[in-house]
Amino acid sequence: MRVFLAVARSGSLGAAAKLLGVSHPTVGRRLQVLEQSSGQPIFLRTTQGLVLTESGEKILSLAQEMEQSALAIERRLAGESAQPEGVLRISSADWFACYVLAPVLGELARRYPLIAPEVIAGHRLFDLARRDADIAFRIVPFTEPDIVHRKLTTLSYGLYAGVGLPDPAPQGEGLGLITMSIAQAHYPDVQWLQQRYPLARTVLTSSSRTVQARMCAMGQGVAVLPRVLGDQVPGLRLLDPQDPPPGREIWMGYHQDMRQMDSLRALADLASSMIGAE
């Protein structure tokens, strides 16, 4: 059923193999066994890829229910671990992991040395129900069902330029802007920066705040950064602190089936006390 769902979702044997972490022939053999045992074709081979037949459509929802039940069992067993130990998968942006979460992880290691945090840094919103991550920290509120979440804090942001560079012109004439990538162009700080300097031009975009900070310190342009990041990067200076860009809320979330997991509770409690107190 895992192979069936992977092929149904990806539309090809190769993509399904990559998704499952197995070889292309393995996926083909297992799919062949499934179709032979059912006595009818499950997929139709087309030039656009593998498409579910009517028989395949009939079992798709049942296979998805089986998957959800299996995942629920896995989460429940993981959530009932007797000791605070083992791998704890943590999702967060790279800058947040480096400059906000690092002290929390340091304290976690001191108190619970058997816990092995695995930090998955990036902007991807991981599926907590599928245990892509055990706990996530992000600036986007959680709307998924069965997720326990809370707002930890609101982080201040600032406008930065390289040390030694002159202050920007009022309208940004000749100024370079370093901003988030197109996928994050709706972020409040991006719009704030563009409105503040309407005559400036964008010289670099990146989904990584740490990349933005580094390029800003090299004199490529101005950037809006979390204060906790910008204030610690050498070569940056804060511009006009009396008129700051909008801050962002930080949210923490995990699946409700995981709330009894000792290692997760240990991290959640530390994050709440150390980050939430800031």
C-alpha positions as CSV (number, residue, x, y, z in Angstrom):
1,M,0.0,0.0,0.0
2,R,2.9,2.4,0.6
3,V,4.2,1.7,-2.9
4,F,0.6,2.1,-4.3
5,L,0.2,5.5,-2.6
6,A,3.6,6.7,-3.6
7,V,3.0,5.9,-7.3
8,A,-0.5,7.4,-7.1
9,R,0.9,10.7,-5.7
10,S,4.0,10.9,-7.9
11,G,2.7,9.5,-11.2
12,S,5.8,7.5,-12.0
13,L,7.8,4.5,-10.8
14,G,11.0,6.6,-10.6
15,A,9.5,9.4,-8.6
16,A,7.8,6.9,-6.2
17,A,11.2,5.1,-5.7
18,K,12.9,8.4,-4.8
19,L,10.0,9.2,-2.4
20,L,10.3,5.8,-0.7
21,G,14.1,5.5,-0.7
22,V,14.1,2.3,-2.7
23,S,15.2,1.2,-6.2
24,H,13.1,1.7,-9.3
25,P,12.9,-2.1,-10.0
26,T,11.7,-2.7,-6.4
27,V,8.7,-0.3,-6.9
28,G,7.9,-2.0,-10.3
29,R,8.0,-5.5,-8.7
30,R,5.8,-4.6,-5.8
31,L,3.3,-2.8,-8.1
32,Q,3.2,-5.9,-10.3
33,V,2.5,-8.2,-7.3
34,L,-0.3,-5.9,-6.3
35,E,-1.9,-5.9,-9.7
36,Q,-1.5,-9.7,-10.1
37,S,-3.0,-10.4,-6.7
38,S,-6.0,-8.1,-7.4
39,G,-6.5,-9.7,-10.8
40,Q,-6.9,-6.3,-12.5
41,P,-4.8,-3.3,-13.5
42,I,-4.5,-0.6,-10.8
43,F,-2.7,2.0,-13.0
44,L,-3.1,3.0,-16.6
45,R,0.2,3.6,-18.4
46,T,0.0,6.9,-20.4
47,T,2.4,9.2,-22.0
48,Q,1.9,11.6,-19.1
49,G,2.7,8.9,-16.5
50,L,0.8,6.4,-14.4
51,V,-2.9,7.2,-13.9
52,L,-5.3,5.4,-11.6
53,T,-7.8,3.1,-13.2
54,E,-11.3,2.9,-11.9
55,S,-10.2,0.0,-9.7
56,G,-7.3,2.1,-8.4
57,E,-9.6,5.0,-7.6
58,K,-11.8,2.7,-5.5
59,I,-9.0,1.6,-3.2
60,L,-7.3,5.0,-3.0
61,S,-9.3,6.3,0.0
62,L,-9.0,3.0,1.8
63,A,-5.2,3.0,1.4
64,Q,-5.0,6.6,2.7
65,E,-7.0,5.5,5.8
66,M,-4.6,2.6,6.3
67,E,-1.7,5.0,6.1
68,Q,-3.2,7.5,8.6
69,S,-3.9,4.6,11.0
70,A,-0.3,3.4,10.7
71,L,1.1,6.9,11.2
72,A,-1.1,7.4,14.2
73,I,0.2,4.1,15.8
74,E,3.8,5.3,15.1
75,R,3.1,8.7,16.7
76,R,1.4,7.2,19.7
77,L,4.2,4.7,20.3
78,A,6.8,7.5,20.0
79,G,4.8,9.7,22.2
80,E,4.8,7.1,25.0
81,S,8.6,6.7,25.2
82,A,9.5,6.1,28.8
83,Q,12.8,8.1,28.8
84,P,13.8,11.5,27.4
85,E,16.2,10.0,24.8
86,G,16.6,9.3,21.2
87,V,16.3,11.5,18.0
88,L,14.1,14.5,18.2
89,R,13.4,16.1,14.8
90,I,13.1,19.9,14.9
91,S,12.0,22.1,12.0
92,S,12.9,25.8,11.9
93,A,14.4,28.5,9.7
94,D,18.2,28.4,9.6
95,W,18.7,31.8,11.3
96,F,16.2,30.9,14.1
97,A,18.1,27.6,14.7
98,C,21.5,29.5,14.8
99,Y,20.6,32.6,16.9
100,V,17.4,31.7,18.9
101,L,17.2,28.0,19.3
102,A,20.9,27.2,19.8
103,P,20.9,28.3,23.5
104,V,17.8,26.2,24.1
105,L,19.4,23.2,22.5
106,G,22.5,23.8,24.6
107,E,20.5,23.7,27.8
108,L,18.6,20.7,26.5
109,A,21.9,18.8,26.0
110,R,23.1,19.8,29.5
111,R,19.9,18.5,31.2
112,Y,19.1,15.6,28.9
113,P,22.3,14.3,27.3
114,L,20.6,11.2,25.8
115,I,18.4,13.3,23.5
116,A,19.8,13.7,20.0
117,P,18.3,16.8,18.4
118,E,18.1,16.7,14.6
119,V,17.6,20.2,13.3
120,I,16.0,20.4,9.8
121,A,16.7,24.0,8.8
122,G,14.7,25.7,6.0
123,H,11.4,27.3,5.1
124,R,9.5,24.1,4.1
125,L,6.4,23.6,6.2
126,F,6.8,20.0,7.3
127,D,3.8,17.7,7.8
128,L,3.8,17.0,11.6
129,A,1.0,14.4,11.2
130,R,3.4,12.3,9.0
131,R,6.3,12.9,11.4
132,D,8.4,14.7,8.9
133,A,9.3,16.6,12.0
134,D,8.4,16.1,15.7
135,I,8.2,19.8,16.6
136,A,8.3,22.9,14.5
137,F,9.1,26.6,15.1
138,R,7.9,29.1,12.5
139,I,6.6,32.5,11.8
140,V,3.4,31.2,10.2
141,P,0.6,30.2,12.6
142,F,-0.5,26.5,12.6
143,T,-3.8,25.8,11.0
144,E,-3.5,22.0,10.5
145,P,-5.9,19.8,12.5
146,D,-4.7,18.0,15.6
147,I,-1.7,20.3,16.1
148,V,-0.9,21.7,19.6
149,H,0.5,25.1,19.1
150,R,1.3,28.3,21.0
151,K,2.9,31.7,20.3
152,L,6.2,31.9,21.9
153,T,7.2,35.5,21.4
154,T,7.3,38.4,18.9
155,L,10.8,39.1,17.6
156,S,11.9,42.6,16.7
157,Y,13.3,43.3,13.2
158,G,15.7,46.1,12.1
159,L,17.0,47.7,9.0
160,Y,20.7,47.1,8.4
161,A,23.5,48.3,6.2
162,G,27.2,47.5,6.0
163,V,29.5,49.3,8.4
164,G,31.1,52.3,6.8
165,L,28.5,52.8,4.2
166,P,26.6,56.1,4.1
167,D,22.9,56.4,5.1
168,P,20.5,55.7,2.3
169,A,18.9,58.6,0.4
170,P,15.3,59.3,1.6
171,Q,13.7,57.7,-1.4
172,G,16.4,55.1,-1.9
173,E,18.0,56.6,-5.1
174,G,20.9,54.4,-6.1
175,L,20.2,52.0,-3.2
176,G,20.3,48.2,-3.4
177,L,17.7,46.1,-1.6
178,I,18.4,42.6,-0.2
179,T,15.0,40.9,0.4
180,M,13.3,37.5,0.7
181,S,12.7,35.4,-2.4
182,I,9.7,35.7,-4.6
183,A,7.9,33.0,-2.6
184,Q,8.2,35.2,0.5
185,A,7.5,38.5,-1.3
186,H,4.3,38.9,0.8
187,Y,6.2,39.1,4.0
188,P,5.5,42.4,5.9
189,D,9.2,43.3,6.1
190,V,9.6,43.0,2.3
191,Q,6.7,45.3,1.6
192,W,7.9,47.7,4.3
193,L,11.3,47.9,2.8
194,Q,10.0,48.5,-0.7
195,Q,7.6,51.2,0.4
196,R,10.3,52.9,2.4
197,Y,12.7,53.1,-0.5
198,P,10.5,53.3,-3.7
199,L,13.3,54.4,-5.9
200,A,15.7,51.6,-4.9
201,R,16.2,48.4,-6.8
202,T,16.4,44.8,-5.6
203,V,19.9,43.5,-6.0
204,L,19.6,40.1,-4.3
205,T,16.9,37.9,-3.0
206,S,17.3,34.8,-0.8
207,S,15.0,32.7,1.4
208,S,17.9,32.5,3.9
209,R,18.2,35.4,6.4
210,T,21.8,34.4,7.1
211,V,22.7,34.8,3.4
212,Q,21.0,38.2,3.4
213,A,22.9,39.2,6.5
214,R,26.3,38.2,5.0
215,M,25.7,40.0,1.7
216,C,24.5,43.1,3.5
217,A,27.7,43.1,5.6
218,M,29.7,42.9,2.3
219,G,28.1,46.1,1.2
220,Q,25.7,44.8,-1.4
221,G,22.7,46.8,-0.1
222,V,20.4,47.2,2.9
223,A,18.4,44.4,4.4
224,V,15.6,43.9,7.0
225,L,16.8,41.2,9.5
226,P,15.6,39.9,12.9
227,R,17.4,41.9,15.5
228,V,18.7,38.7,17.2
229,L,20.5,37.9,13.9
230,G,21.5,41.4,12.7
231,D,22.9,42.6,16.0
232,Q,25.3,39.6,16.1
233,V,26.7,39.6,12.6
234,P,30.0,41.4,12.3
235,G,30.1,44.2,9.7
236,L,26.4,45.3,10.1
237,R,25.0,48.5,11.6
238,L,21.5,49.2,12.6
239,L,19.8,52.1,10.7
240,D,17.1,54.3,12.2
241,P,16.1,52.2,15.3
242,Q,13.3,54.7,16.1
243,D,11.4,53.6,13.0
244,P,11.7,49.8,12.9
245,P,10.1,47.4,10.4
246,P,7.3,45.2,11.6
247,G,8.2,42.3,13.9
248,R,7.1,38.7,13.5
249,E,5.4,36.3,15.8
250,I,7.2,33.0,16.6
251,W,4.9,29.9,16.9
252,M,5.8,26.4,18.2
253,G,3.7,23.4,17.3
254,Y,3.6,19.6,17.4
255,H,1.0,16.8,16.8
256,Q,-1.3,16.1,19.7
257,D,-0.3,12.4,19.7
258,M,3.3,13.5,20.5
259,R,2.6,15.5,23.6
260,Q,3.5,12.6,25.9
261,M,6.9,12.2,24.2
262,D,9.3,13.1,27.0
263,S,12.0,14.5,24.8
264,L,9.5,16.7,23.0
265,R,8.0,18.0,26.2
266,A,11.5,18.8,27.5
267,L,12.3,20.9,24.5
268,A,8.9,22.6,24.5
269,D,9.1,23.5,28.1
270,L,12.7,24.9,27.7
271,A,11.6,26.9,24.6
272,S,8.7,28.3,26.4
273,S,10.7,29.4,29.4
274,M,13.8,30.6,27.5
275,I,12.3,32.1,24.3
276,G,8.9,33.0,25.6
277,A,10.5,35.0,28.4
278,E,12.4,37.3,25.9
